[in-house]
Amino acid sequence: MLTTIRRNALDLALLLLAMASTLLMFKSSSDPRPEFIKGTWGEQFFNPFPIGNQITYDITVGVIVSFFVYVLVVRMPEQQKRRLLKTNLLRQYNVLKEETIIQFLWACNESASTTQIERLKNRQDFKNFFKENVSESQNRWHAVMNGLNETKISDIVHELSVFRDEVEYVLAAVDVSDPQVFAFMKRLSRILRGGERWSDDYDHVKALAGFMWSVHTGWDSVNGFTGKDVIADMIDRI
């Protein structure tokens, strides 16, 4: 939010500078004044300065030209690129959630229908579904952990690697000026890179399950179940 405010403040400042330069350009111009301002308060305002009109005119024209060059060559392409990369990263994040949900459903011998996958993309529904007891001794998430074999974990790790590549590409291609967002995305990248070593070893399954539980439910060790999709929120703030 702070970064957006700063970016908008800079855009507003540049726009006001361009508008002020436009007024000064007309005031210092040697061209005849338009007929429609004669006899109005604007006629006196647009009277040339006693001295320095040519210098003022040259400077203001330079400012106006620079402003339009900045908007057309820098600002607009940058915004378009940022929107494109954010949209693509959010799409890849959505694919990651879908593909991992499929693996979790298969791991606990549940049907991975399209309707079910869409429903479980909701954090509260995901939590409620996998917290349900399937026996006296375990809930469905325990069944998932027991059912994550080498093949399923390999597929999940592959999806995490694809998403990590997208995160790292965005960090390299876009100037992320918000320190909080930048730090979060760098931490996420490190976690995802470390996840390349995850296997069907018990400790690895536990680490993988803990991370994916946090992703799908919005749980964190400090605040518990927040109900927030922090990754999506951070991507949106890039």
C-alpha positions as CSV (number, residue, x, y, z in Angstrom):
1,M,0.0,0.0,0.0
2,L,2.8,2.4,0.9
3,T,4.6,1.7,-2.3
4,T,1.4,2.4,-4.3
5,I,0.9,5.7,-2.5
6,R,4.5,6.7,-3.2
7,R,4.2,5.7,-6.9
8,N,0.9,7.6,-7.2
9,A,2.4,10.6,-5.4
10,L,5.3,10.7,-7.9
11,D,2.9,10.4,-10.9
12,L,0.8,13.3,-9.4
13,A,3.9,15.4,-8.8
14,L,5.1,14.9,-12.4
15,L,1.7,15.7,-13.8
16,L,1.5,18.9,-11.8
17,L,5.0,19.9,-13.0
18,A,3.9,19.3,-16.6
19,M,0.7,21.3,-16.1
20,A,2.7,24.2,-14.5
21,S,5.2,24.1,-17.3
22,T,2.4,24.2,-19.9
23,L,1.0,27.4,-18.3
24,L,4.5,29.0,-18.1
25,M,5.2,28.0,-21.7
26,F,2.1,29.9,-22.9
27,K,2.9,32.8,-20.7
28,S,6.5,33.2,-22.0
29,S,5.6,32.4,-25.6
30,S,6.0,35.2,-28.2
31,D,2.9,34.1,-30.1
32,P,-0.2,36.3,-29.9
33,R,-2.6,35.5,-27.1
34,P,-5.8,33.6,-28.0
35,E,-8.8,35.7,-28.6
36,F,-10.9,33.9,-26.0
37,I,-8.8,35.1,-23.1
38,K,-8.8,38.8,-24.1
39,G,-10.8,40.8,-21.6
40,T,-10.7,38.0,-19.0
41,W,-8.6,37.5,-15.8
42,G,-6.4,35.1,-17.8
43,E,-5.2,37.9,-20.2
44,Q,-3.2,39.5,-17.4
45,F,-1.9,36.2,-16.2
46,F,-0.6,35.2,-19.7
47,N,1.2,38.5,-20.3
48,P,4.9,37.8,-20.8
49,F,7.4,38.3,-18.0
50,P,9.4,41.5,-18.1
51,I,12.6,39.5,-18.8
52,G,13.6,35.9,-19.2
53,N,10.8,34.8,-21.5
54,Q,12.9,32.9,-24.0
55,I,14.8,31.0,-21.2
56,T,11.5,30.2,-19.5
57,Y,9.9,29.0,-22.7
58,D,12.9,26.8,-23.6
59,I,13.0,25.2,-20.1
60,T,9.2,24.6,-19.9
61,V,9.1,23.0,-23.4
62,G,12.0,20.7,-22.4
63,V,10.1,19.7,-19.2
64,I,6.9,19.0,-21.2
65,V,8.7,17.0,-23.8
66,S,10.6,15.0,-21.1
67,F,7.3,14.3,-19.3
68,F,5.7,12.8,-22.4
69,V,8.8,10.8,-23.2
70,Y,8.8,9.4,-19.7
71,V,5.1,8.5,-19.8
72,L,5.3,6.9,-23.3
73,V,8.7,5.2,-23.1
74,V,9.1,4.4,-19.4
75,R,5.9,4.6,-17.3
76,M,3.4,3.0,-19.6
77,P,5.6,0.0,-20.7
78,E,6.6,-0.5,-17.0
79,Q,3.0,-0.6,-15.9
80,Q,2.1,-3.0,-18.7
81,K,5.0,-5.3,-17.9
82,R,4.2,-5.2,-14.2
83,R,0.6,-6.1,-14.8
84,L,1.5,-8.9,-17.2
85,L,4.0,-10.5,-14.8
86,K,1.7,-10.2,-11.8
87,T,-1.2,-11.8,-13.7
88,N,1.0,-14.6,-14.9
89,L,2.5,-15.2,-11.4
90,L,-1.0,-15.3,-9.9
91,R,-2.1,-17.7,-12.6
92,Q,0.9,-20.0,-11.9
93,Y,0.1,-19.8,-8.1
94,N,-3.4,-20.9,-8.9
95,V,-2.1,-23.8,-10.9
96,L,0.2,-24.7,-8.0
97,K,-2.8,-24.9,-5.6
98,E,-4.9,-26.9,-8.0
99,E,-2.2,-29.4,-8.7
100,T,-1.2,-29.9,-5.1
101,I,-4.9,-30.3,-4.1
102,I,-5.1,-33.1,-6.7
103,Q,-2.1,-34.9,-5.1
104,F,-3.5,-34.5,-1.6
105,L,-6.9,-36.0,-2.7
106,W,-5.2,-38.9,-4.4
107,A,-3.0,-39.4,-1.4
108,C,-6.0,-40.0,0.9
109,N,-8.0,-42.0,-1.8
110,E,-10.5,-39.2,-2.5
111,S,-11.9,-38.3,-5.9
112,A,-10.2,-35.3,-7.5
113,S,-13.2,-33.9,-9.4
114,T,-13.1,-30.4,-10.8
115,T,-15.9,-29.3,-8.4
116,Q,-14.0,-30.7,-5.4
117,I,-10.8,-29.0,-6.5
118,E,-12.5,-25.6,-6.9
119,R,-14.2,-26.0,-3.5
120,L,-10.9,-26.8,-1.7
121,K,-9.2,-23.8,-3.2
122,N,-11.2,-21.9,-0.5
123,R,-9.0,-21.8,2.6
124,Q,-11.8,-22.5,5.1
125,D,-13.2,-25.4,3.1
126,F,-9.7,-26.9,2.7
127,K,-9.2,-26.7,6.4
128,N,-12.5,-28.2,7.3
129,F,-12.3,-31.0,4.7
130,F,-8.8,-32.2,5.7
131,K,-9.4,-31.8,9.4
132,E,-12.3,-34.3,9.3
133,N,-11.6,-37.6,11.0
134,V,-11.4,-40.6,8.8
135,S,-10.8,-43.0,11.7
136,E,-10.6,-42.9,15.5
137,S,-6.8,-42.2,15.3
138,Q,-6.4,-39.8,12.4
139,N,-7.9,-37.1,10.3
140,R,-7.8,-36.7,6.6
141,W,-4.6,-34.7,6.6
142,H,-2.9,-37.4,8.5
143,A,-4.1,-39.8,5.8
144,V,-2.6,-37.4,3.2
145,M,0.8,-37.5,4.9
146,N,0.7,-41.3,5.1
147,G,-0.3,-41.5,1.4
148,L,2.4,-39.1,0.0
149,N,4.7,-41.6,-1.7
150,E,7.8,-40.8,-3.8
151,T,5.9,-40.2,-7.0
152,K,3.3,-37.8,-5.5
153,I,6.0,-35.9,-3.7
154,S,8.0,-35.6,-6.8
155,D,5.0,-34.2,-8.7
156,I,4.5,-31.6,-5.9
157,V,8.1,-30.7,-5.8
158,H,8.0,-30.2,-9.6
159,E,5.1,-27.8,-9.3
160,L,6.8,-25.9,-6.5
161,S,10.0,-25.6,-8.7
162,V,7.9,-24.2,-11.6
163,F,6.4,-21.6,-9.3
164,R,9.7,-20.7,-7.7
165,D,11.2,-20.1,-11.2
166,E,8.3,-17.7,-11.9
167,V,8.8,-15.9,-8.6
168,E,12.6,-15.5,-9.2
169,Y,11.9,-14.2,-12.8
170,V,9.5,-11.6,-11.5
171,L,11.9,-10.4,-8.8
172,A,14.6,-10.1,-11.5
173,A,12.4,-8.4,-14.0
174,V,10.4,-5.9,-11.9
175,D,11.6,-3.2,-9.5
176,V,9.9,-4.3,-6.2
177,S,10.2,-1.1,-4.2
178,D,8.1,-2.3,-1.2
179,P,10.7,-3.7,1.3
180,Q,8.1,-5.9,3.0
181,V,7.0,-7.5,-0.3
182,F,10.6,-7.9,-1.5
183,A,11.7,-9.6,1.7
184,F,8.6,-11.9,1.7
185,M,9.1,-13.0,-1.9
186,K,12.9,-13.6,-1.3
187,R,12.0,-15.8,1.7
188,L,9.4,-17.6,-0.3
189,S,12.0,-18.3,-3.0
190,R,14.4,-19.7,-0.5
191,I,11.8,-22.0,1.0
192,L,10.8,-23.2,-2.5
193,R,14.4,-23.8,-3.5
194,G,15.0,-25.7,-0.3
195,G,12.0,-27.8,-1.1
196,E,13.8,-29.3,-4.0
197,R,15.3,-31.8,-1.5
198,W,12.0,-33.0,-0.2
199,S,11.4,-36.7,-0.5
200,D,9.3,-39.4,1.1
201,D,11.5,-39.4,4.1
202,Y,9.3,-38.8,7.2
203,D,10.9,-35.4,8.2
204,H,10.7,-34.2,4.6
205,V,7.0,-35.2,4.4
206,K,6.4,-33.4,7.6
207,A,8.1,-30.2,6.4
208,L,6.3,-30.4,3.0
209,A,2.9,-30.9,4.7
210,G,3.5,-28.0,7.1
211,F,4.4,-25.7,4.3
212,M,1.5,-26.7,2.1
213,W,-1.0,-26.5,5.0
214,S,0.1,-22.9,5.5
215,V,-0.3,-22.1,1.8
216,H,-3.8,-23.6,1.6
217,T,-5.3,-22.6,4.9
218,G,-3.6,-19.2,5.7
219,W,-2.1,-20.6,8.9
220,D,1.1,-19.3,10.4
221,S,2.9,-20.0,13.6
222,V,2.4,-16.5,15.1
223,N,-1.3,-15.7,14.3
224,G,-2.7,-19.2,13.8
225,F,-5.4,-19.4,11.1
226,T,-5.6,-16.0,9.6
227,G,-7.9,-16.9,6.7
228,K,-5.6,-14.8,4.4
229,D,-3.8,-15.8,1.3
230,V,-0.6,-14.0,2.1
231,I,1.2,-15.1,-1.1
232,A,-1.6,-13.8,-3.3
233,D,-1.7,-10.6,-1.4
234,M,2.0,-10.1,-1.7
235,I,1.9,-10.8,-5.5
236,D,-0.8,-8.2,-5.8
237,R,1.4,-5.7,-4.1
238,I,4.4,-6.2,-6.4
